Amino acid sequence: MTEDRCDLLCLDLPHAEAVRGGLPNVEQAAGPAQQFRALADPQRLRIAAALQAGGELCVCDMAWIVGTSQNLVSHHARVLRTAGMAASRKDGKLVMYRLTDIGQALLAMTGIASPTADPGASHPGVSAASSV
């Protein structure tokens, strides 16, 4: 016997049919698979954790938080949005992102703990450097 398969070919047909009958078809599995793929990238996982901690963040804040370029964060946030993990809205010239309920649920399944932030904090629309 190999460690990953049976030495004897047999089938418990009633049990196997019951299990098979309850499985989603490929089309039904495509959406959840896309959502899990969206979290399979370490940067997207970090961005999702930042969104969980910050509630709603603009792309420039997320870029600073995760330590990467705005272009890369924008790309990753778009992937999360396309997968239904995040939602976005325009606020003047800013694009604000937040996790959806499914995004929060799937992120919780990863076991990644996000730092806590002040949920009442809002984006002032001015960078720290320009407010000096």
C-alpha positions as CSV (number, residue, x, y, z in Angstrom):
1,M,0.0,0.0,0.0
2,T,1.2,3.5,-0.8
3,E,0.5,6.2,1.7
4,D,-1.9,8.1,-0.5
5,R,-4.1,5.4,-2.1
6,C,-5.7,2.1,-1.4
7,D,-4.1,-1.2,-2.5
8,L,-7.6,-2.6,-3.2
9,L,-10.0,-1.1,-5.7
10,C,-13.4,-1.1,-4.1
11,L,-16.4,1.2,-3.9
12,D,-18.9,1.7,-1.1
13,L,-21.5,2.7,-3.7
14,P,-24.4,3.9,-1.5
15,H,-22.0,6.0,0.6
16,A,-20.1,7.3,-2.3
17,E,-23.3,8.2,-4.2
18,A,-24.6,10.1,-1.2
19,V,-21.4,12.1,-0.8
20,R,-21.2,12.8,-4.6
21,G,-24.8,13.9,-4.7
22,G,-24.2,16.6,-2.1
23,L,-21.2,18.1,-3.8
24,P,-21.4,21.4,-5.6
25,N,-20.9,21.3,-9.4
26,V,-17.8,23.0,-10.9
27,E,-19.7,26.2,-11.6
28,Q,-21.0,26.4,-8.0
29,A,-17.5,25.9,-6.7
30,A,-15.9,28.6,-9.0
31,G,-17.0,31.6,-6.9
32,P,-15.7,30.4,-3.6
33,A,-12.5,29.1,-5.2
34,Q,-11.9,32.6,-6.6
35,Q,-12.4,34.1,-3.2
36,F,-9.9,31.7,-1.6
37,R,-7.5,32.4,-4.4
38,A,-7.8,36.1,-3.7
39,L,-6.4,35.5,-0.2
40,A,-3.7,33.1,-1.4
41,D,-1.3,36.0,-2.0
42,P,0.6,37.2,1.1
43,Q,0.2,40.9,0.1
44,R,-3.5,40.6,-0.4
45,L,-3.8,38.8,2.9
46,R,-2.0,41.7,4.6
47,I,-4.2,44.2,2.8
48,A,-7.3,42.3,3.9
49,A,-6.0,42.3,7.5
50,A,-5.4,46.0,7.3
51,L,-8.9,46.6,6.0
52,Q,-10.2,44.5,8.9
53,A,-8.3,46.6,11.4
54,G,-9.0,49.9,9.8
55,G,-12.5,49.4,8.7
56,E,-12.4,51.6,5.6
57,L,-9.1,52.7,4.1
58,C,-8.0,54.6,1.0
59,V,-5.3,53.1,-1.3
60,C,-2.7,55.6,-0.2
61,D,-3.2,54.6,3.5
62,M,-3.1,50.9,2.6
63,A,0.1,51.4,0.7
64,W,1.8,53.0,3.7
65,I,0.4,50.5,6.1
66,V,1.7,47.4,4.1
67,G,4.8,49.1,2.9
68,T,4.4,48.9,-0.9
69,S,3.4,51.1,-3.8
70,Q,0.0,52.5,-4.4
71,N,-0.1,50.9,-7.8
72,L,0.5,47.4,-6.3
73,V,-2.0,48.0,-3.5
74,S,-4.6,49.2,-6.1
75,H,-4.1,46.1,-8.1
76,H,-4.4,43.8,-5.1
77,A,-7.4,45.7,-3.8
78,R,-9.1,45.3,-7.2
79,V,-8.5,41.6,-7.1
80,L,-10.1,41.5,-3.6
81,R,-13.1,43.5,-4.9
82,T,-13.5,41.4,-8.0
83,A,-13.6,38.3,-5.8
84,G,-16.3,39.8,-3.6
85,M,-14.0,40.1,-0.7
86,A,-13.9,43.9,-0.6
87,A,-16.1,46.8,-1.7
88,S,-14.9,50.3,-2.8
89,R,-16.4,53.7,-3.2
90,K,-15.1,57.0,-4.5
91,D,-14.7,59.9,-2.0
92,G,-13.6,62.8,-4.1
93,K,-10.2,61.8,-5.5
94,L,-9.8,59.0,-3.0
95,V,-10.9,55.4,-3.5
96,M,-12.0,53.9,-0.2
97,Y,-12.0,50.1,0.4
98,R,-13.6,48.0,3.1
99,L,-14.0,44.3,3.6
100,T,-17.3,42.7,2.8
101,D,-19.0,40.3,5.2
102,I,-17.7,37.3,3.2
103,G,-14.2,38.9,3.2
104,Q,-14.3,39.2,6.9
105,A,-15.5,35.7,7.3
106,L,-12.9,34.2,5.0
107,L,-10.1,36.3,6.6
108,A,-11.2,35.0,10.0
109,M,-10.7,31.5,8.7
110,T,-7.1,32.1,8.0
111,G,-6.3,32.7,11.6
112,I,-4.5,36.0,10.8
113,A,-5.0,38.4,13.6
114,S,-5.1,42.0,12.5
115,P,-3.9,44.8,14.7
116,T,-6.7,46.9,16.1
117,A,-7.1,50.5,15.1
118,D,-9.4,53.3,16.2
119,P,-12.6,52.5,14.3
120,G,-13.7,56.1,14.6
121,A,-10.7,57.4,12.8
122,S,-11.4,58.9,9.4
123,H,-9.2,59.9,6.5
124,P,-8.5,63.6,6.7
125,G,-7.7,63.8,3.0
126,V,-4.4,65.4,3.7
127,S,-1.1,63.6,3.9
128,A,1.0,63.9,7.1
129,A,3.8,65.6,5.1
130,S,1.5,68.3,3.7
131,S,-0.2,69.1,7.0
132,V,3.1,70.4,8.5
